Amino acid sequence: MVGINASPREESNTRMALQAALEEAERKGADVQIFDTNKMKITPCQGDNTCKANGGKCVIDDEMQDIYDAINEADGVILATPIYWYGPAAQLKVVIDRMYSYYMTPAADQLKGKKISIITSQGAPGEEAFADTRTIILKGFEALGFEIVADEGFTENNQPAAIANKDDDIKRAVALGDKMVE
């Protein structure tokens, strides 16, 4: 199971929820790996379609190659991002954009049947406020062949580690991890 954490904060609510989900998946027997994208060197997609001429393999030689390898080997991926300005953090957006290479054959076939979930954390109340953001992200992965498993938005998390004191939120994150290994 691959976790992609897009939060730049060290004690982020996003990463804490992701960690809870992955710990449950690991408890159920999954091998887990977290990528903290803020600490990685990932170049934005250049949109030059070189991946098309290269059998769907992105030719940019950076740390995104590690994420590609992990996704190719994993049964599922959990995306985790704070909501900034009604969308995902830039640290997730660069990963999403680099997934473009998978649209090129034969790479597209590698992802069919893999599971995908998303966790978001926001300072504002009302999970529904950013449901469209989560749906749009998941639909892109679904178009690549992923099976959408779960979509969780955590709210009112303005302070670092606020989610640690929210038992219901942690339970929802753990349940997401459980769904990923069913």
TORPA-4810 file (N, C-alpha, C, O; in nm, 3 decimals):
<nodes>
NODE_1_0.085_-0.117_0.000_0.000_0.000_0.000_0.090_0.124_0.000_0.181_0.135_0.082_M
NODE_2_0.064_0.214_-0.090_0.141_0.337_-0.101_0.059_0.453_-0.045_-0.058_0.470_-0.080_V
NODE_3_0.120_0.531_0.042_0.060_0.653_0.092_0.137_0.771_0.036_0.260_0.776_0.046_G
NODE_4_0.067_0.865_-0.022_0.130_0.985_-0.077_0.082_1.103_0.006_-0.033_1.146_-0.005_I
NODE_5_0.171_1.155_0.088_0.140_1.266_0.178_0.187_1.396_0.113_0.305_1.415_0.086_N
NODE_6_0.092_1.487_0.090_0.124_1.613_0.025_0.131_1.731_0.122_0.148_1.845_0.079_A
NODE_7_0.120_1.705_0.250_0.126_1.815_0.346_0.270_1.858_0.370_0.357_1.773_0.388_S
NODE_8_0.295_1.988_0.370_0.430_2.036_0.399_0.460_2.045_0.548_0.575_2.066_0.587_P
NODE_9_0.358_2.029_0.632_0.377_2.044_0.777_0.428_1.916_0.841_0.387_1.806_0.803_R
NODE_10_0.517_1.930_0.937_0.573_1.815_1.007_0.469_1.738_1.087_0.461_1.616_1.076_E
NODE_11_0.390_1.805_1.166_0.287_1.740_1.247_0.150_1.765_1.187_0.058_1.814_1.254_E
NODE_12_0.137_1.733_1.062_0.014_1.768_0.992_-0.100_1.671_1.023_-0.078_1.552_1.047_S
NODE_13_-0.218_1.724_1.022_-0.338_1.643_1.038_-0.352_1.546_0.921_-0.396_1.433_0.939_N
NODE_14_-0.315_1.591_0.804_-0.321_1.507_0.684_-0.235_1.382_0.701_-0.281_1.271_0.678_T
NODE_15_-0.110_1.402_0.742_-0.020_1.287_0.758_-0.065_1.197_0.872_-0.051_1.075_0.863_R
NODE_16_-0.117_1.255_0.979_-0.164_1.174_1.092_-0.279_1.083_1.049_-0.283_0.966_1.087_M
NODE_17_-0.372_1.135_0.970_-0.483_1.053_0.920_-0.430_0.945_0.826_-0.473_0.830_0.833_A
NODE_18_-0.338_0.981_0.738_-0.278_0.884_0.646_-0.206_0.775_0.724_-0.220_0.656_0.694_L
NODE_19_-0.130_0.815_0.824_-0.056_0.720_0.906_-0.152_0.621_0.974_-0.125_0.501_0.978_Q
NODE_20_-0.264_0.670_1.027_-0.362_0.582_1.091_-0.418_0.481_0.991_-0.436_0.364_1.024_A
NODE_21_-0.447_0.528_0.870_-0.499_0.438_0.767_-0.397_0.332_0.728_-0.430_0.215_0.716_A
NODE_22_-0.273_0.374_0.708_-0.169_0.280_0.667_-0.133_0.182_0.778_-0.102_0.066_0.750_L
NODE_23_-0.136_0.228_0.902_-0.110_0.136_1.013_-0.214_0.025_1.018_-0.182_-0.090_1.047_E
NODE_24_-0.340_0.060_0.989_-0.445_-0.042_0.986_-0.423_-0.137_0.869_-0.436_-0.259_0.885_E
NODE_25_-0.389_-0.083_0.753_-0.361_-0.169_0.637_-0.244_-0.263_0.667_-0.247_-0.381_0.632_A
NODE_26_-0.143_-0.210_0.731_-0.027_-0.292_0.768_-0.067_-0.400_0.870_-0.023_-0.514_0.860_E
NODE_27_-0.150_-0.363_0.966_-0.198_-0.458_1.066_-0.274_-0.573_0.999_-0.273_-0.686_1.048_R
NODE_28_-0.339_-0.542_0.887_-0.415_-0.643_0.813_-0.327_-0.719_0.712_-0.377_-0.801_0.636_K
NODE_29_-0.196_-0.691_0.713_-0.104_-0.768_0.630_-0.045_-0.697_0.510_0.037_-0.755_0.439_G
NODE_30_-0.083_-0.574_0.485_-0.029_-0.501_0.369_0.111_-0.448_0.398_0.141_-0.408_0.510_A
NODE_31_0.195_-0.449_0.297_0.322_-0.377_0.304_0.291_-0.232_0.274_0.220_-0.202_0.177_D
NODE_32_0.343_-0.141_0.355_0.309_0.000_0.337_0.435_0.084_0.319_0.543_0.051_0.368_V
NODE_33_0.417_0.193_0.248_0.524_0.289_0.223_0.463_0.427_0.210_0.362_0.444_0.141_Q
NODE_34_0.523_0.526_0.277_0.475_0.665_0.268_0.577_0.749_0.193_0.698_0.739_0.217_I
NODE_35_0.527_0.830_0.104_0.609_0.929_0.036_0.566_1.067_0.085_0.449_1.104_0.071_F
NODE_36_0.657_1.142_0.142_0.632_1.279_0.185_0.678_1.370_0.072_0.796_1.404_0.063_D
NODE_37_0.585_1.408_-0.014_0.622_1.478_-0.137_0.688_1.613_-0.115_0.763_1.659_-0.201_T
NODE_38_0.662_1.677_-0.002_0.724_1.806_0.024_0.876_1.793_0.040_0.949_1.890_0.019_N
NODE_39_0.922_1.675_0.077_1.065_1.652_0.097_1.132_1.594_-0.028_1.252_1.566_-0.027_K
NODE_40_1.055_1.576_-0.133_1.107_1.511_-0.254_1.131_1.613_-0.365_1.070_1.720_-0.369_M
NODE_41_1.220_1.577_-0.452_1.246_1.659_-0.571_1.168_1.598_-0.687_1.208_1.497_-0.746_K
NODE_42_1.054_1.663_-0.718_0.968_1.616_-0.826_0.944_1.733_-0.921_0.887_1.835_-0.883_I
NODE_43_0.988_1.716_-1.042_0.974_1.818_-1.146_0.833_1.813_-1.203_0.780_1.704_-1.224_T
NODE_44_0.772_1.927_-1.228_0.639_1.925_-1.291_0.644_1.860_-1.430_0.747_1.862_-1.497_P
NODE_45_0.531_1.804_-1.471_0.518_1.747_-1.605_0.550_1.856_-1.708_0.508_1.970_-1.694_C
NODE_46_0.624_1.819_-1.809_0.662_1.914_-1.913_0.564_1.915_-2.030_0.575_1.998_-2.119_Q
NODE_47_0.467_1.822_-2.030_0.364_1.822_-2.133_0.416_1.803_-2.274_0.353_1.846_-2.370_G
NODE_48_0.532_1.740_-2.287_0.593_1.726_-2.419_0.562_1.593_-2.487_0.608_1.568_-2.599_D
NODE_49_0.484_1.508_-2.421_0.444_1.377_-2.474_0.561_1.284_-2.504_0.545_1.188_-2.579_N
NODE_50_0.677_1.310_-2.447_0.789_1.218_-2.463_0.752_1.081_-2.408_0.799_0.979_-2.458_T
NODE_51_0.668_1.078_-2.305_0.623_0.950_-2.248_0.548_0.867_-2.352_0.554_0.744_-2.348_C
NODE_52_0.480_0.932_-2.444_0.406_0.860_-2.548_0.503_0.785_-2.639_0.477_0.670_-2.676_K
NODE_53_0.612_0.848_-2.673_0.713_0.784_-2.758_0.797_0.684_-2.680_0.873_0.607_-2.738_A
NODE_54_0.783_0.685_-2.548_0.865_0.599_-2.461_0.780_0.491_-2.394_0.812_0.448_-2.283_N
NODE_55_0.674_0.447_-2.458_0.591_0.338_-2.406_0.521_0.371_-2.276_0.489_0.280_-2.198_G
NODE_56_0.495_0.498_-2.251_0.425_0.538_-2.130_0.515_0.561_-2.011_0.467_0.580_-1.899_G
NODE_57_0.645_0.560_-2.032_0.739_0.583_-1.922_0.786_0.728_-1.925_0.837_0.776_-2.026_K
NODE_58_0.767_0.795_-1.812_0.814_0.933_-1.801_0.967_0.933_-1.802_1.030_0.852_-1.734_C
NODE_59_1.025_1.024_-1.880_1.171_1.027_-1.892_1.237_1.125_-1.796_1.360_1.133_-1.792_V
NODE_60_1.158_1.199_-1.719_1.217_1.290_-1.622_1.277_1.207_-1.509_1.206_1.131_-1.442_I
NODE_61_1.405_1.221_-1.489_1.477_1.141_-1.391_1.484_1.216_-1.258_1.578_1.291_-1.231_D
NODE_62_1.382_1.193_-1.176_1.377_1.256_-1.044_1.311_1.159_-0.947_1.295_1.042_-0.979_D
NODE_63_1.273_1.206_-0.830_1.219_1.116_-0.729_1.077_1.067_-0.758_1.027_0.980_-0.687_E
NODE_64_1.012_1.121_-0.859_0.882_1.066_-0.900_0.899_0.923_-0.949_0.806_0.844_-0.941_M
NODE_65_1.017_0.891_-0.999_1.043_0.753_-1.043_1.024_0.654_-0.928_0.978_0.542_-0.949_Q
NODE_66_1.058_0.696_-0.805_1.037_0.611_-0.687_0.888_0.589_-0.662_0.846_0.479_-0.625_D
NODE_67_0.810_0.693_-0.682_0.664_0.681_-0.665_0.606_0.591_-0.772_0.523_0.505_-0.742_I
NODE_68_0.648_0.608_-0.898_0.601_0.519_-1.004_0.630_0.373_-0.969_0.541_0.288_-0.979_Y
NODE_69_0.753_0.344_-0.928_0.790_0.206_-0.895_0.702_0.151_-0.784_0.656_0.037_-0.791_D
NODE_70_0.679_0.232_-0.681_0.597_0.187_-0.568_0.453_0.163_-0.611_0.392_0.064_-0.572_A
NODE_71_0.397_0.253_-0.691_0.260_0.236_-0.739_0.249_0.110_-0.824_0.153_0.034_-0.811_I
NODE_72_0.347_0.087_-0.910_0.344_-0.031_-0.997_0.343_-0.161_-0.916_0.283_-0.259_-0.959_N
NODE_73_0.410_-0.161_-0.801_0.420_-0.280_-0.718_0.303_-0.295_-0.620_0.274_-0.406_-0.576_E
NODE_74_0.239_-0.187_-0.586_0.136_-0.187_-0.479_0.000_-0.233_-0.530_-0.029_-0.230_-0.650_A
NODE_75_-0.083_-0.275_-0.435_-0.222_-0.308_-0.464_-0.311_-0.184_-0.457_-0.420_-0.183_-0.513_D
NODE_76_-0.262_-0.081_-0.389_-0.344_0.038_-0.374_-0.265_0.159_-0.332_-0.150_0.150_-0.288_G
NODE_77_-0.329_0.275_-0.345_-0.268_0.404_-0.315_-0.367_0.486_-0.233_-0.486_0.492_-0.264_V
NODE_78_-0.316_0.549_-0.128_-0.395_0.646_-0.052_-0.330_0.782_-0.072_-0.215_0.803_-0.035_I
NODE_79_-0.404_0.873_-0.130_-0.359_1.011_-0.148_-0.401_1.089_-0.024_-0.510_1.068_0.029_L
NODE_80_-0.316_1.178_0.023_-0.350_1.259_0.141_-0.300_1.401_0.118_-0.182_1.423_0.093_A
NODE_81_-0.392_1.495_0.128_-0.356_1.634_0.103_-0.438_1.730_0.188_-0.556_1.707_0.213_T
NODE_82_-0.374_1.837_0.232_-0.454_1.944_0.289_-0.526_2.015_0.175_-0.483_2.009_0.060_P
NODE_83_-0.634_2.082_0.207_-0.705_2.163_0.110_-0.652_2.305_0.123_-0.662_2.367_0.230_I
NODE_84_-0.597_2.356_0.016_-0.549_2.493_0.010_-0.621_2.563_-0.105_-0.613_2.520_-0.220_Y
NODE_85_-0.690_2.669_-0.073_-0.757_2.750_-0.175_-0.847_2.664_-0.264_-0.842_2.672_-0.386_W
NODE_86_-0.929_2.581_-0.200_-1.030_2.497_-0.264_-0.972_2.384_-0.349_-1.044_2.327_-0.431_Y
NODE_87_-0.847_2.351_-0.332_-0.788_2.243_-0.410_-0.680_2.171_-0.332_-0.651_2.204_-0.217_G
NODE_88_-0.619_2.072_-0.396_-0.512_1.998_-0.330_-0.387_2.084_-0.319_-0.368_2.179_-0.395_P
NODE_89_-0.302_2.049_-0.225_-0.173_2.116_-0.213_-0.092_2.093_-0.341_-0.107_1.991_-0.408_A
NODE_90_-0.008_2.189_-0.375_0.076_2.179_-0.494_0.160_2.052_-0.492_0.191_1.996_-0.597_A
NODE_91_0.197_2.007_-0.373_0.280_1.887_-0.360_0.207_1.762_-0.409_0.272_1.666_-0.449_Q
NODE_92_0.074_1.762_-0.407_0.000_1.651_-0.466_-0.026_1.677_-0.613_-0.021_1.586_-0.696_L
NODE_93_-0.054_1.800_-0.646_-0.085_1.833_-0.786_0.030_1.797_-0.879_0.006_1.751_-0.991_K
NODE_94_0.153_1.816_-0.836_0.267_1.781_-0.922_0.271_1.629_-0.944_0.306_1.584_-1.053_V
NODE_95_0.237_1.552_-0.843_0.232_1.406_-0.858_0.118_1.368_-0.953_0.137_1.285_-1.042_V
NODE_96_0.002_1.428_-0.934_-0.113_1.399_-1.021_-0.077_1.429_-1.167_-0.103_1.347_-1.255_I
NODE_97_-0.018_1.544_-1.191_0.017_1.580_-1.328_0.117_1.482_-1.389_0.110_1.452_-1.508_D
NODE_98_0.208_1.433_-1.309_0.307_1.338_-1.359_0.246_1.199_-1.385_0.308_1.116_-1.451_R
NODE_99_0.126_1.174_-1.334_0.057_1.048_-1.363_0.012_1.043_-1.509_-0.030_0.937_-1.557_M
NODE_100_0.020_1.155_-1.578_-0.019_1.163_-1.720_0.048_1.054_-1.803_-0.013_1.001_-1.896_Y
NODE_101_0.171_1.021_-1.772_0.242_0.922_-1.852_0.170_0.787_-1.854_0.186_0.710_-1.949_S
NODE_102_0.092_0.758_-1.752_0.020_0.631_-1.748_-0.093_0.624_-1.852_-0.141_0.515_-1.882_Y
NODE_103_-0.134_0.737_-1.906_-0.236_0.734_-2.010_-0.183_0.674_-2.139_-0.261_0.637_-2.227_Y
NODE_104_-0.053_0.665_-2.152_0.009_0.614_-2.272_0.023_0.462_-2.262_0.064_0.410_-2.158_M
NODE_105_-0.011_0.392_-2.366_0.002_0.246_-2.363_0.149_0.209_-2.381_0.221_0.284_-2.449_T
NODE_106_0.198_0.100_-2.326_0.127_-0.001_-2.247_0.115_0.033_-2.099_0.061_-0.046_-2.022_P
NODE_107_0.164_0.149_-2.058_0.162_0.184_-1.916_0.021_0.183_-1.858_0.003_0.150_-1.741_A
NODE_108_-0.078_0.220_-1.938_-0.216_0.231_-1.888_-0.266_0.099_-1.828_-0.344_0.099_-1.734_A
NODE_109_-0.221_-0.012_-1.883_-0.268_-0.143_-1.836_-0.216_-0.180_-1.698_-0.273_-0.267_-1.633_D
NODE_110_-0.110_-0.117_-1.652_-0.048_-0.150_-1.524_-0.137_-0.117_-1.404_-0.119_-0.177_-1.297_Q
NODE_111_-0.230_-0.026_-1.417_-0.303_0.025_-1.303_-0.443_-0.035_-1.286_-0.508_-0.012_-1.184_L
NODE_112_-0.488_-0.109_-1.383_-0.624_-0.164_-1.377_-0.642_-0.249_-1.253_-0.565_-0.342_-1.227_K
NODE_113_-0.747_-0.216_-1.175_-0.780_-0.293_-1.056_-0.709_-0.251_-0.929_-0.742_-0.301_-0.821_G
NODE_114_-0.614_-0.161_-0.938_-0.550_-0.111_-0.815_-0.650_-0.022_-0.742_-0.733_0.043_-0.805_K
NODE_115_-0.641_-0.020_-0.611_-0.734_0.059_-0.531_-0.680_0.200_-0.508_-0.559_0.222_-0.500_K
NODE_116_-0.773_0.295_-0.498_-0.736_0.435_-0.472_-0.832_0.494_-0.369_-0.953_0.470_-0.375_I
NODE_117_-0.779_0.570_-0.277_-0.857_0.645_-0.179_-0.793_0.781_-0.160_-0.677_0.802_-0.196_S
NODE_118_-0.870_0.872_-0.103_-0.815_1.004_-0.075_-0.857_1.049_0.064_-0.969_1.024_0.110_I
NODE_119_-0.765_1.116_0.128_-0.786_1.181_0.258_-0.755_1.328_0.238_-0.650_1.364_0.185_I
NODE_120_-0.847_1.414_0.281_-0.818_1.558_0.282_-0.839_1.611_0.423_-0.916_1.556_0.502_T
NODE_121_-0.769_1.718_0.452_-0.785_1.787_0.580_-0.796_1.936_0.550_-0.724_1.990_0.465_S
NODE_122_-0.886_2.000_0.621_-0.909_2.143_0.597_-0.934_2.214_0.729_-0.972_2.151_0.828_Q
NODE_123_-0.914_2.342_0.729_-0.940_2.421_0.849_-1.086_2.454_0.866_-1.133_2.469_0.979_G
NODE_124_-1.158_2.466_0.757_-1.299_2.507_0.761_-1.389_2.392_0.805_-1.354_2.275_0.788_A
NODE_125_-1.506_2.425_0.862_-1.604_2.322_0.892_-1.674_2.279_0.763_-1.666_2.348_0.662_P
NODE_126_-1.742_2.166_0.768_-1.823_2.123_0.654_-1.747_2.042_0.552_-1.691_2.097_0.457_G
NODE_127_-1.744_1.912_0.571_-1.673_1.822_0.480_-1.722_1.836_0.337_-1.643_1.824_0.243_E
NODE_128_-1.851_1.861_0.320_-1.909_1.870_0.186_-1.854_1.987_0.105_-1.863_1.987_-0.018_E
NODE_129_-1.797_2.087_0.171_-1.745_2.204_0.101_-1.640_2.168_-0.003_-1.626_2.237_-0.104_A
NODE_130_-1.565_2.061_0.020_-1.457_2.025_-0.072_-1.474_1.885_-0.128_-1.377_1.826_-0.177_F
NODE_131_-1.596_1.832_-0.122_-1.623_1.699_-0.178_-1.594_1.695_-0.328_-1.545_1.595_-0.379_A
NODE_132_-1.625_1.804_-0.399_-1.599_1.808_-0.543_-1.449_1.797_-0.573_-1.411_1.734_-0.672_D
NODE_133_-1.366_1.856_-0.489_-1.221_1.848_-0.509_-1.176_1.702_-0.501_-1.100_1.655_-0.584_T
NODE_134_-1.225_1.632_-0.399_-1.187_1.491_-0.383_-1.238_1.408_-0.502_-1.166_1.323_-0.553_R
NODE_135_-1.360_1.434_-0.543_-1.418_1.359_-0.655_-1.339_1.379_-0.782_-1.312_1.283_-0.854_T
NODE_136_-1.302_1.502_-0.812_-1.227_1.531_-0.934_-1.094_1.457_-0.934_-1.055_1.398_-1.035_I
NODE_137_-1.024_1.459_-0.822_-0.896_1.389_-0.813_-0.916_1.239_-0.833_-0.845_1.176_-0.911_I
NODE_138_-1.014_1.182_-0.763_-1.037_1.038_-0.774_-1.081_0.998_-0.914_-1.043_0.891_-0.962_L
NODE_139_-1.160_1.080_-0.982_-1.205_1.048_-1.117_-1.087_1.037_-1.214_-1.088_0.952_-1.303_K
NODE_140_-0.987_1.120_-1.196_-0.867_1.110_-1.279_-0.798_0.976_-1.262_-0.753_0.915_-1.359_G
NODE_141_-0.788_0.930_-1.138_-0.727_0.800_-1.112_-0.816_0.687_-1.160_-0.767_0.584_-1.208_F
NODE_142_-0.947_0.704_-1.148_-1.039_0.603_-1.200_-1.023_0.588_-1.351_-1.030_0.477_-1.403_E
NODE_143_-1.002_0.698_-1.421_-0.981_0.694_-1.566_-0.856_0.614_-1.602_-0.846_0.560_-1.713_A
NODE_144_-0.762_0.607_-1.510_-0.640_0.528_-1.533_-0.660_0.380_-1.500_-0.571_0.299_-1.525_L
NODE_145_-0.777_0.344_-1.446_-0.803_0.204_-1.415_-0.814_0.171_-1.268_-0.846_0.058_-1.232_G
NODE_146_-0.787_0.269_-1.182_-0.798_0.246_-1.037_-0.943_0.225_-0.997_-1.035_0.278_-1.060_F
NODE_147_-0.963_0.148_-0.893_-1.094_0.129_-0.832_-1.104_0.223_-0.712_-1.024_0.213_-0.619_E
NODE_148_-1.202_0.313_-0.712_-1.221_0.406_-0.602_-1.279_0.331_-0.482_-1.382_0.265_-0.493_I
NODE_149_-1.210_0.342_-0.368_-1.251_0.270_-0.248_-1.308_0.363_-0.142_-1.412_0.332_-0.082_V
NODE_150_-1.244_0.475_-0.117_-1.289_0.563_-0.009_-1.249_0.707_-0.035_-1.156_0.736_-0.110_A
NODE_151_-1.325_0.795_0.030_-1.309_0.940_0.013_-1.341_1.003_0.148_-1.458_1.010_0.187_D
NODE_152_-1.240_1.047_0.219_-1.261_1.103_0.353_-1.209_1.245_0.363_-1.094_1.274_0.328_E
NODE_153_-1.294_1.334_0.410_-1.254_1.472_0.434_-1.263_1.503_0.582_-1.367_1.483_0.645_G
NODE_154_-1.155_1.550_0.638_-1.150_1.585_0.780_-1.149_1.737_0.793_-1.079_1.807_0.720_F
NODE_155_-1.228_1.788_0.887_-1.253_1.931_0.895_-1.207_1.992_1.026_-1.174_1.922_1.122_T
NODE_156_-1.206_2.125_1.027_-1.174_2.204_1.146_-1.037_2.166_1.205_-1.022_2.145_1.325_E
NODE_157_-0.941_2.159_1.116_-0.805_2.121_1.155_-0.707_2.236_1.130_-0.610_2.221_1.055_N
NODE_158_-0.734_2.349_1.192_-0.645_2.465_1.176_-0.513_2.451_1.251_-0.413_2.510_1.211_N
NODE_159_-0.513_2.375_1.358_-0.392_2.361_1.440_-0.321_2.230_1.408_-0.386_2.129_1.383_Q
NODE_160_-0.188_2.232_1.410_-0.114_2.107_1.391_-0.158_2.002_1.493_-0.179_2.034_1.610_P
NODE_161_-0.171_1.880_1.449_-0.204_1.764_1.533_-0.343_1.771_1.596_-0.371_1.696_1.690_A
NODE_162_-0.432_1.859_1.548_-0.567_1.868_1.603_-0.642_1.737_1.590_-0.722_1.701_1.677_A
NODE_163_-0.616_1.665_1.481_-0.689_1.541_1.456_-0.658_1.434_1.561_-0.738_1.343_1.581_I
NODE_164_-0.544_1.444_1.627_-0.506_1.345_1.729_-0.606_1.341_1.844_-0.617_1.239_1.912_A
NODE_165_-0.679_1.449_1.865_-0.777_1.456_1.973_-0.920_1.431_1.925_-1.016_1.454_1.999_N
NODE_166_-0.934_1.385_1.803_-1.066_1.360_1.744_-1.082_1.211_1.718_-1.046_1.161_1.612_K
NODE_167_-1.135_1.142_1.817_-1.148_0.996_1.807_-1.227_0.952_1.685_-1.191_0.853_1.620_D
NODE_168_-1.333_1.022_1.652_-1.415_0.982_1.538_-1.337_0.994_1.407_-1.351_0.910_1.318_D
NODE_169_-1.256_1.099_1.396_-1.176_1.116_1.274_-1.071_1.005_1.262_-1.050_0.951_1.154_D
NODE_170_-1.006_0.974_1.370_-0.906_0.867_1.367_-0.973_0.734_1.332_-0.918_0.655_1.255_I
NODE_171_-1.091_0.708_1.387_-1.164_0.585_1.354_-1.198_0.581_1.205_-1.190_0.475_1.143_K
NODE_172_-1.236_0.695_1.147_-1.267_0.700_1.003_-1.142_0.672_0.920_-1.149_0.604_0.817_R
NODE_173_-1.028_0.725_0.964_-0.903_0.700_0.893_-0.865_0.552_0.900_-0.823_0.493_0.801_A
NODE_174_-0.881_0.493_1.019_-0.851_0.349_1.036_-0.945_0.267_0.947_-0.901_0.170_0.885_V
NODE_175_-1.073_0.304_0.941_-1.169_0.232_0.858_-1.130_0.240_0.710_-1.148_0.143_0.636_A
NODE_176_-1.078_0.354_0.667_-1.031_0.368_0.531_-0.918_0.270_0.504_-0.916_0.205_0.399_L
NODE_177_-0.824_0.258_0.596_-0.715_0.161_0.581_-0.767_0.020_0.571_-0.716_-0.061_0.493_G
NODE_178_-0.870_-0.011_0.649_-0.931_-0.143_0.646_-0.994_-0.170_0.509_-0.979_-0.279_0.454_D
NODE_179_-1.066_-0.071_0.455_-1.131_-0.087_0.324_-1.028_-0.113_0.213_-1.055_-0.184_0.117_K
NODE_180_-0.911_-0.054_0.229_-0.810_-0.067_0.125_-0.755_-0.210_0.115_-0.702_-0.248_0.010_M
NODE_181_-0.766_-0.288_0.218_-0.713_-0.425_0.213_-0.823_-0.532_0.203_-0.793_-0.651_0.199_V
NODE_182_-0.947_-0.490_0.199_-1.057_-0.588_0.188_-1.052_-0.659_0.055_-1.136_-0.744_0.027_E
</nodes>
